Amino acid sequence: MPPRSIGDTGALLAGILDNTQVPHQSLCVINDGLAFSGLNIYKDILSRGIRRGEEITLISILHPPETLLPIGSTSTSSSKIRIIDLSNSISGYDSVETIDSIKDKILSTYTSGQIFIDALDILAEDYSPSKVISLVRNLLNTIKKAKAPSRLVLLLPPKSTLYNTIIPPTFNPTLTLITAHPPKLIEHLSKLYLSPISTIPSPNLWMILENSIKRSINDDLSFKSDSSSIFEFDPNWYINSNAIIQVLIRKSIGGIKGISRSLEGIKLLEIGDNDDKQIKIVELDELLNLNPFNKPSIELGESKDKQINNHSELDLPFNLNLTDEQKKKRAQVPLPYAHEGEGASGDLIWEDEEETDDEEI
């Protein structure tokens, strides 16, 4: 893993949510996990764009448009919102749509603004990965010709067949990549690998998080969890409305120095009485312990001289204590140097090595 670049400035998420990144990024990919989805971030970016009065093109493939848009926002309520609903269209059955007709629908009236696609991988299953990749290339080329802040926002699972094609710089030089993690997972990995948590993550912690995404660690731990587990299957963030956001921004120039990374905390808050939700960026230490493997602090009312005697109080995954039987056996182990020097006179006996050698000859 390369060292952190001088471009790592910490907080990056606010500019992404408000579409005010400098320099502007034409492609934003939101990782969509099974046990902890990125859909809430996708919907928040969409809602913020609508509230700012931007031109919005929403291609709905998996989720019905009314579940993605803020309440009261439709294509009829605003001339700046354009919806292409493919959620009821199934290729090979009653659908007459082709990938070319979908591309024509998107680009025929597009002049600028953000384009949102919620399930590009399903579109690839309905048609073909190569045709969908070609569609994304055409959209990016059109967006780059449009005035800023135009961009393409994709909700894409890391396990998708398209993922390894879209993410590398050979596909598009610039990239904004967002991954939502449950706070309990970040604390678990930090403690397991003894890596402290910070807004500008260490190379070691970043590598750990990258590997956890590739191996779907959170999905595996959530699916295998029981009543005693700290991990839960919570794709919509109903149980815990907090998340840690892993952000990577890749600029078109600068190589390693053009890559910025951050970890930032968010809370999902309800606004008004219409069940709409909005993301609020908060400090990391409001959501988790930045050094979960450190010695626990003394609780209020406890003596500072209190001795911690067992591994559970130290919050260690292994037991340092000995049973009475183990202590007894340890005391019976003879130490080779414990009685060294006892009974000796202290006089040294010298041998003439040369005489001994002569006799042997």
JOKAUR-V469590 format. One record per helix or strand of 2 or more residues. SS is the DSSP state (H for helix, E for strand). FROM is the first residue (numbers start at 0). TO is the last residue. If there is no record, write none. Layout:
SS_FROM_TO, SS_FROM_TO
This chain:
H_12_16, E_26_30, H_38_50, E_55_59, H_64_67, E_80_84, H_98_106, E_113_116, H_119_125, H_128_144, E_150_155, H_162_165, E_174_180, H_182_192, H_202_213, H_216_222, E_241_249, H_254_257, E_258_270, E_275_281, H_283_285, H_310_313, H_323_330, H_352_359
